[in-house]
Amino acid sequence: MMSKREAPLKGEALKQQIMQVALRHFALKGFSATNMDEIAEEIGINKPSIYYHIGKKEQLFDTVIIKAIEDHQRQLEQSLSKTDKPEERLRAYVLAFAQNFSGENHYLANLILRQVATEGGYFPKQALETMVKVQQRLWGILQQGTEQGIFKAVNPFQIHMLIVGFFTTSATSGVMKQKFAEAVQDEQMPDLSIDLFEAADMIYEMLMATLKG
């Protein structure tokens, strides 16, 4: 939370801060329980400032989701542009989720899970269009590998859901991991911590075994 001695940011910097704080609130509380006054207070501004820079709650919510998903797509495209080999492009696709769902970015994973599980699957049209583009990138990688005789034919949507499902649940499972550890209270309990980048290597190897099996 911002110290009272710190002056709030201005212009584009303030807009980015509003969206960053709002992402966390929406991810942890959902749309209905998120309070605009609380977002404004945390930043050190008044609610009309949010309205001025972005809009009311519904518009803020849509803007936050759209930006987060488009940022993911942008980083994915940068990674894919570095190679034209299907195996390397598949690895880049998997690693993009590890990168974009790790650290503070795990709030995006929280938000996606919440929208699917409790908000009727609602995503703004622009966000859905971007999500489709991300999926199509994977489909193109798999098709390229199949045409080159590297991969066998598989259902690309199932592969995508395997990747997304793993990383969203892994990025948001901190509370459950803690509960498991407390319930077992066993020194022989395996380490429940998950490094998403190490997990990405595991997922990639599993996918390669499936695609080449």
N, C-alpha and C positions, 0 to 999 in steps of 0.2 A: 504494500500500500504506500502511496506517495506521502512523503513527509510534508507537514504543513509549511515548512520553510521553503519547499521547492515550488517554484512558479510553474503552472501548467504549460505544456507545450503549445505551439500555435500552428495554424495553417495545416499543411499536409501531415506534419509530424503529429499533431494532435489527432487528426483523423485516423492515422494508423494506430495510435495508442488506444483510441476509443474502440476500434475493431478488435485489437488484441485483448483488451479487458473484457469486452462483450463476448468474445469467443469463449473465454473461460467460464463466464457466468452462464451462458446458454448451454455449454457442454455439461456443467455440473448440476444445473438446476432445471434445465428445460425452458422452453419459451414462456409458458404460463407463469412459472415461479420467478423468473428473472425480473428484477426491479430496476427500472431506468434510473431512479434516484440513487440507488446503491452504486451503479456503474459510475454515475457522475461524481458522487462523493469520493469514490476511490481514486478517481483521476484528479479531483480537485477543481471541478468545474460545475456549472449548473446544468440542469436538464435541457433547457432551451439551446445550450451550446451543442448538445448532441443532435437536436433537431436541425440546427443550422448546418452542421457539417455533414450529416448523413440522412437524418430523417427520423420518423417516429419508430416505435419498437418493431413493427413488422418490417419496415424498410431496413432497419439496422440488422435484423436477423437475416434477411435475405442477402444483404451486402456482405455480412461476415461469412456466410457459407460459400457464396460465390467466390470471394477472394481466396479463402482457404483452399478450395478445390482447384481454382485456376493456378494458384501458386504451386500446388502439387504437379499439375500438368506441365507447367513451365519448366520445373526442375527435371521432370521426367524427359521432356523433349531435349533438354541440354545433354542429359546422359546418353540418350539414344543416338544423338547426332555424332557421337565419338566413334561409333563402330557400325559396320554393316553385316557382321556375322550374327546369325540367329542365336547361337549359344550365348554370345557376349551380350546381345541385346536383351535376352531373357534375364540374364543376371542383373543387368542395369535396371530392368523393370522391377524386379524383386527388391533390389537395394533402394530404389526410390521410395518404396513404402517404409522401409526401415528408417531411412533418413527423415521422411516427412511425418512419421508417427513417433519419433523418439524425442526425449527431453520435454520441453514445454509444448512441443508440437503434438503431444499425445492428446491434447484437448480436441484436436480435429477428430481423432479416433473416437473419443467420447461422444462427440456431437453426431457423428455418423451412426454409431450404435443406437444412440437415443432416438434419432429420427426414424430409424428402421423399426425399433422395438416398441416405442411408445407414442410416436407422433404420426402414425399412419403412413410412414414412408414419405413424408413431405420433403421435397427439395425444390427450390426455385427452378423454373424452366431453364435458365441459363446455367445453373449448376448441373442439372441433369444432362444437358447437352455436352458439358465439359466431361462429365463422368463417362458418357458414351464414347467420347473421343479417346479417353484413357483406355477403356476396354478395347476399342478398335485397334489401338496400338499393339496390344497383346495379341489380338487375333491376327494382325499382320505378321507379327514375329513368328507365331506358330505356323501360319500358312507358308511363310518363307522357308522355315525349317522343313516342313513337309515336302514342299516342292523340290528342295535340294536333297531329299532323301536322308535328312539328319534326324527329323522327328517323325513319329508315327502320327496318324490322324487322331485327334482327340476333340472332345467338346470344349471349345475355348471359353465358354461362359463358366463352366465348372472349374476350369483352371483359375480363372479370374477370381471366382468366389472363394476358392481355396486360399489364394494369396491374401485377398482382402480380409476374409474371416480370421485368418491366423493373426495378422498384424493388428487388426482392430481389437480383438480380444486380448492379445498379449500386451498391447500398450495400455489397456484399461484395467488390467487384472490385479493391480497392486493391493487393493483391499482384500480380495479373495485369497491372494497368496499369504497375506498376513494372518487371515483367519485360519487357513490350513496349518500354518506354522504353529499358531497358538493351540489349535485343537490336538495336534499330534504330540507336541512337546517331546520329541524324540531326537536324541543327538544323531541318530542314524538317518534322520530326515534329509533327503537330497536338497541341494541348494535350489530354491524356487525362483531365484532372481533370473531375469531373462534379459540378455543383451540382444537387442533387436538386430544388430549387425551380424552377430554370431548366428542368430536364428535365421537370418536371411541366407547365409551359406547353407544351413541345413535344409531349408525349404527349397533352395535352388537344386541341391543334390537330389532331393526326393523327386522334384519335378523332372530332372534329367533322367532319373531311373525309370520314371513312368513314360516319358516321351520316347526313350530309346529302347524300352523293354519289349 
